[in-house]
Amino acid sequence: MLMLTALLVAAAGPADWRASRFHDPVSLYRIDRPRSPVPGPPEGVMAVDHTGVARLAGRALLIDVSPVEDGQRDAQTGRWTLRAPARSIPGALWFPEAGRVPGNAAIIDHFTALVPQLAAGRPVVVFCLADCWMSWNAALRLHRMGLRVHWYGAGRDGWAAAGRSLVPIEPYINKEK
């Protein structure tokens, strides 16, 4: 009996998060406590490590969805005012808060309208911070839109921990606004 119980628990594995009160049962998006361990990429999205990100960087669109730690967004212009500088993976575009669910509708609309245009058929690498469901949510959202998405779960933290440099970054704003 003990062996059967162990097999059932092992079989449940990563799916256990689906029953969590922190996830929407229909969309599967993480809706609360985004900074916690993530078991793996969303279904249909390939996980990559820092070597994979470096290999894809020249031909993929790198999307950072990390939150703004100390700043605010102007609802009229969509521009962010940062009180402290931010750093990210070289070549990435930063769409702060685009993975938060529920999120600000204007931020999500901006993200979902621009990323497919910016990707223009290229693969997309989505990341945030280590142990952050916001990149998972954003990767799932883009995958459901039909984009080829890779998820870098280690995020900015993992990139730096791998000895790779971070560069200054500003939130991405559609230049036509």
C-alpha positions as CSV (number, residue, x, y, z in Angstrom):
1,M,0.0,0.0,0.0
2,L,2.8,2.4,0.8
3,M,4.4,1.8,-2.6
4,L,1.0,2.5,-4.3
5,T,0.7,5.8,-2.4
6,A,4.2,6.8,-3.4
7,L,3.5,6.0,-7.0
8,L,0.3,8.0,-7.0
9,V,2.1,11.0,-5.4
10,A,4.9,10.8,-7.9
11,A,2.4,10.5,-10.8
12,A,0.7,13.7,-9.6
13,G,4.1,15.5,-9.8
14,P,4.0,18.9,-11.4
15,A,0.3,18.8,-12.0
16,D,-0.3,19.5,-8.3
17,W,0.0,23.3,-8.9
18,R,-3.1,23.2,-11.1
19,A,-5.3,22.6,-8.1
20,S,-3.7,25.4,-6.1
21,R,-5.9,28.3,-5.0
22,F,-3.2,30.5,-6.5
23,H,-4.1,29.5,-10.0
24,D,-7.2,30.2,-12.1
25,P,-8.7,26.8,-12.7
26,V,-9.8,27.6,-16.2
27,S,-7.0,29.7,-17.7
28,L,-4.3,28.1,-15.5
29,Y,-2.6,31.5,-15.0
30,R,-1.0,32.1,-11.6
31,I,-3.3,34.7,-10.0
32,D,-1.6,35.2,-6.6
33,R,1.8,35.0,-5.1
34,P,3.8,35.2,-8.3
35,R,7.2,34.9,-6.6
36,S,7.3,31.3,-5.7
37,P,8.9,28.2,-7.2
38,V,7.7,27.3,-10.7
39,P,7.8,23.6,-11.6
40,G,8.6,24.0,-15.3
41,P,7.4,25.8,-18.5
42,P,3.8,26.0,-19.6
43,E,2.5,23.2,-21.8
44,G,3.7,23.7,-25.4
45,V,6.5,26.1,-24.3
46,M,10.2,24.9,-24.3
47,A,12.4,25.6,-21.3
48,V,15.9,27.0,-22.0
49,D,18.8,27.6,-19.8
50,H,21.3,30.5,-20.0
51,T,23.3,28.7,-22.7
52,G,20.1,28.3,-24.8
53,V,19.2,32.0,-24.3
54,A,22.7,33.0,-25.4
55,R,22.4,30.7,-28.5
56,L,18.9,32.2,-29.4
57,A,19.7,35.8,-28.6
58,G,20.9,36.8,-32.0
59,R,17.8,35.5,-33.8
60,A,15.0,35.6,-31.1
61,L,13.1,38.3,-29.5
62,L,14.0,38.5,-25.8
63,I,11.1,39.7,-23.6
64,D,11.6,40.6,-19.9
65,V,8.3,40.8,-18.0
66,S,9.9,41.6,-14.6
67,P,8.0,44.0,-12.3
68,V,9.0,47.5,-11.7
69,E,10.5,47.4,-8.2
70,D,10.3,51.1,-7.5
71,G,8.4,53.3,-10.0
72,Q,5.0,54.0,-11.5
73,R,3.2,54.0,-14.8
74,D,1.4,57.0,-16.3
75,A,-2.0,55.7,-17.4
76,Q,-2.3,58.4,-20.1
77,T,1.0,57.8,-21.9
78,G,2.0,54.3,-20.8
79,R,5.4,55.6,-19.8
80,W,7.1,54.4,-16.6
81,T,9.0,56.6,-14.1
82,L,11.7,54.6,-12.4
83,R,13.2,55.7,-9.1
84,A,16.0,53.2,-9.5
85,P,17.8,51.9,-12.6
86,A,16.9,48.4,-13.8
87,R,19.2,45.9,-15.5
88,S,18.4,43.0,-17.8
89,I,19.8,40.6,-20.3
90,P,21.4,42.4,-23.2
91,G,19.1,42.9,-26.2
92,A,15.9,42.3,-24.2
93,L,12.8,44.4,-24.4
94,W,11.2,45.1,-21.0
95,F,7.4,44.9,-20.7
96,P,7.0,45.4,-16.9
97,E,4.0,43.7,-15.3
98,A,2.9,42.0,-18.6
99,G,2.8,38.6,-16.9
100,R,0.8,39.7,-13.9
101,V,-2.7,38.1,-13.7
102,P,-5.0,39.7,-13.1
103,G,-3.1,42.6,-14.5
104,N,-3.6,46.1,-15.8
105,A,-5.7,45.7,-19.0
106,A,-3.8,48.5,-20.8
107,I,-0.4,46.8,-20.0
108,I,-1.7,43.4,-21.2
109,D,-3.2,44.9,-24.4
110,H,0.1,46.8,-25.1
111,F,2.0,43.6,-24.7
112,T,-0.2,41.3,-26.7
113,A,-0.5,43.9,-29.6
114,L,3.2,44.6,-29.9
115,V,5.1,41.4,-29.2
116,P,3.7,39.5,-32.3
117,Q,4.7,42.5,-34.5
118,L,8.1,42.7,-32.9
119,A,8.7,39.0,-33.2
120,A,7.8,39.0,-36.9
121,G,8.0,35.2,-37.1
122,R,11.1,34.9,-34.9
123,P,11.0,32.8,-31.7
124,V,10.4,34.6,-28.5
125,V,12.3,34.0,-25.2
126,V,10.3,35.1,-22.1
127,F,11.8,35.7,-18.7
128,C,11.4,37.5,-15.5
129,L,13.2,36.8,-12.2
130,A,14.0,33.5,-10.7
131,D,11.0,31.7,-9.1
132,C,8.5,34.1,-10.7
133,W,5.2,33.0,-12.3
134,M,4.9,36.2,-14.3
135,S,7.2,34.9,-17.0
136,W,5.3,31.6,-17.0
137,N,2.0,33.5,-17.4
138,A,3.4,35.7,-20.2
139,A,4.9,32.7,-22.0
140,L,1.6,30.8,-21.9
141,R,-0.3,33.9,-23.1
142,L,2.1,34.3,-26.1
143,H,2.0,30.5,-26.9
144,R,-1.8,30.6,-26.9
145,M,-1.5,33.5,-29.5
146,G,0.4,31.2,-31.8
147,L,4.0,32.4,-31.2
148,R,7.0,30.1,-30.9
149,V,7.9,30.7,-27.2
150,H,10.9,29.6,-25.1
151,W,10.8,30.2,-21.3
152,Y,13.9,31.1,-19.3
153,G,12.7,30.4,-15.8
154,A,16.0,31.5,-14.1
155,G,15.5,35.0,-15.5
156,R,17.6,38.0,-14.7
157,D,18.8,36.3,-11.5
158,G,20.0,33.1,-13.2
159,W,21.7,35.1,-16.0
160,A,23.7,37.0,-13.5
161,A,24.4,33.9,-11.4
162,A,25.8,32.2,-14.6
163,G,28.4,35.0,-14.8
164,R,26.6,36.8,-17.6
165,S,26.4,40.6,-17.6
166,L,23.2,42.6,-17.2
167,V,22.8,45.9,-18.9
168,P,20.6,49.0,-18.2
169,I,17.1,48.7,-19.5
170,E,14.1,51.0,-19.8
171,P,10.4,49.8,-20.1
172,Y,9.5,49.4,-23.8
173,I,7.0,51.9,-25.1
174,N,5.5,51.8,-28.5
175,K,7.2,54.7,-30.3
176,E,3.9,55.6,-32.0
177,K,2.2,56.5,-28.6
